């Protein structure tokens, strides 16, 4: 097994290789505006670190969000392209699950919350680092305060809203190393991973204007 994992659902552009036993190379950069520019060089860098060629990869793992439309689709389209070119399966994993898996919290329950902009967070509640209790959702922090009251919180959304998430923990951003390790664990156990389809949870910011005038030549 040689899994290539990547995620662009958050400001982190993160890539890792997992050989079925351990993560053998990884790279992460935080830059919310340069996902498309940074992702492929990161793949090249990780392959070089591991001394592997791209055609040695046996499967792709990609974070499916939730996340903003523009950043998320960079990773998903890249994963699909690699899968088609190499003829290998492409597996999806919820980005929040990757954050939960890497959480520095010994006992649950806890919350994962990432920044959804518009004064909202993408979030889900977890029983432990491997067990999600709720579907991913997008909400204003004040609207979920009662549901998450007193719980530790992981992810970059937590420190942005300390009134709702007073107990913020690391990590803030997802790592492809955690996604790869979680995927390898699940595949070894015979679990079926989600399809590589995006969890947008809301419509993109850019939309066709309503009631615009259609101009046609006479």
ChimeraX attribute file (.defattr): number of C-alpha atoms within 10 A of each C-alpha:
attribute: neighborCount
match mode: 1-to-1
recipient: residues
	/A:1	12
	/A:2	21
	/A:3	24
	/A:4	31
	/A:5	31
	/A:6	33
	/A:7	36
	/A:8	33
	/A:9	34
	/A:10	28
	/A:11	23
	/A:12	24
	/A:13	30
	/A:14	30
	/A:15	32
	/A:16	29
	/A:17	29
	/A:18	26
	/A:19	17
	/A:20	17
	/A:21	11
	/A:22	13
	/A:23	20
	/A:24	17
	/A:25	20
	/A:26	25
	/A:27	20
	/A:28	20
	/A:29	17
	/A:30	15
	/A:31	13
	/A:32	14
	/A:33	12
	/A:34	15
	/A:35	25
	/A:36	16
	/A:37	11
	/A:38	16
	/A:39	24
	/A:40	15
	/A:41	12
	/A:42	20
	/A:43	21
	/A:44	14
	/A:45	17
	/A:46	21
	/A:47	22
	/A:48	13
	/A:49	14
	/A:50	15
	/A:51	10
	/A:52	14
	/A:53	10
	/A:54	14
	/A:55	11
	/A:56	13
	/A:57	21
	/A:58	17
	/A:59	20
	/A:60	25
	/A:61	32
	/A:62	33
	/A:63	34
	/A:64	27
	/A:65	31
	/A:66	25
	/A:67	28
	/A:68	24
	/A:69	19
	/A:70	16
	/A:71	22
	/A:72	24
	/A:73	22
	/A:74	18
	/A:75	30
	/A:76	25
	/A:77	14
	/A:78	16
	/A:79	26
	/A:80	20
	/A:81	13
	/A:82	20
	/A:83	19
	/A:84	11
	/A:85	10
	/A:86	16
	/A:87	13
	/A:88	15
	/A:89	17
	/A:90	24
	/A:91	24
	/A:92	25
	/A:93	24
	/A:94	22
	/A:95	29
	/A:96	31
	/A:97	24
	/A:98	26
	/A:99	26
	/A:100	31
	/A:101	20
	/A:102	21
	/A:103	22
	/A:104	13
	/A:105	17
	/A:106	8
	/A:107	10
	/A:108	14
	/A:109	19
	/A:110	25
	/A:111	30
	/A:112	31
	/A:113	31
	/A:114	31
	/A:115	24
	/A:116	19
	/A:117	12
	/A:118	8
	/A:119	13
	/A:120	19
	/A:121	26
	/A:122	25
	/A:123	27
	/A:124	22
	/A:125	24
	/A:126	21
	/A:127	15
	/A:128	18
	/A:129	21
	/A:130	14
	/A:131	14
	/A:132	19
	/A:133	14
	/A:134	12
	/A:135	9
	/A:136	21
	/A:137	16
	/A:138	20
	/A:139	14
	/A:140	16
	/A:141	23
	/A:142	13
	/A:143	10
	/A:144	14
	/A:145	13
	/A:146	10
	/A:147	11
	/A:148	17
	/A:149	14
	/A:150	14
	/A:151	18
	/A:152	19
	/A:153	32
	/A:154	30
	/A:155	27
	/A:156	23
	/A:157	25
	/A:158	27
	/A:159	20
	/A:160	19
	/A:161	19
	/A:162	12
	/A:163	13
	/A:164	22
	/A:165	24
	/A:166	16
	/A:167	17
	/A:168	22
	/A:169	20
	/A:170	17
	/A:171	17
	/A:172	22
	/A:173	26
	/A:174	33
	/A:175	28
	/A:176	32
	/A:177	27
	/A:178	23
	/A:179	33
	/A:180	31
	/A:181	24
	/A:182	20
	/A:183	26
	/A:184	23
	/A:185	14
	/A:186	14
	/A:187	14
	/A:188	10
	/A:189	9
	/A:190	9
	/A:191	11
	/A:192	11
	/A:193	15
	/A:194	12
	/A:195	14
	/A:196	23
	/A:197	18
	/A:198	22
	/A:199	19
	/A:200	20
	/A:201	15
	/A:202	12
	/A:203	9
	/A:204	10
	/A:205	8
	/A:206	7
	/A:207	7
	/A:208	6
	/A:209	7
	/A:210	6
	/A:211	6
	/A:212	7
	/A:213	7
	/A:214	5
	/A:215	6
	/A:216	5
	/A:217	3
	/A:218	3
